[in-house]
Every structure is written in structure tokens, then in C-alpha cells.
Amino acid sequence: MTEYEFKQLLLANTYRGKVMVGFWSRDCDCCESTKTHIMKPSEVEKYLEMEFDNAEGPCNWWLVPPKDWKAAQAAARDSFRDRALEAFEDGHPHIIYD
């Protein structure tokens, strides 16, 4: 994505001077979480840089359209999975399903 495209994406998803960023990640222990943050558009690049620098595994980000903010916050509120523990509890600790 070019810098111009990034700025256009921010502009298209800005509401009252803020944007919502969604971020999903899975760490090296197969724990995954989704979170959302509302911030100024000028803070997004630094936030993403920090998240990617601290990532221990795969991760993804997206901008949430303003009309979906409430639903996205509610969905992310309880979004944490420990896939290794789930596999152990399901009786197959040597295989982790995605």
C-alpha cells in the first residue's frame, strides 16, 4: 500500500477526528487475541509499528468503518483464545487446529 493509499484509507474511515483500528495477533504459544483502539489518524502508523515490532507470530490489522464501531468493540471485548490449552482439553495436545 502506498503512503497516498494509506492516507486515503484513514480519511475514508475517520469520524469526528478519530479512527478505529482492529488488530488480531497470535503469539508463539498459540494464544490469539483481537483488540480495537480508537485514536487520531496521525497515531495509527506509530501504533501499528509498535504492534508489529512486538509481534511473536502472525498478525493483521484493519480500519473499522465508523458505522461498525460498536459491534467491533463488542466482538473484540471477549476475543482471546488459547489454542494450545484447547487442544490439551480436547485430548489432542500434540495437534493444534487453526
C-alpha positions, 0 to 999 in steps of 0.5 A: 500500500502506498503512503497516498493509499494509506492516507486515503484509507484513514480519511475514508474511515475517520469520524469526528477526528478519530479512527478505529483500528482492529488488530488480531495477533497470535503469539508463539504459544498459540494464544490469539487475541483481537483488540480495537483502539480508537485514536487520531489518524496521525497515531495509527502508523506509530501504533501499528509499528509498535504492534508489529515490532512486538509481534511473536507470530502472525498478525493483521490489522484493519480500519473499522468503518465508523458505522461498525464501531460498536459491534467491533468493540463488542466482538473484540471485548471477549476475543482471546483464545488459547489454542494450545490449552484447547487442544490439551482439553480436547485430548489432542495436545500434540495437534493444534487446529487453526 
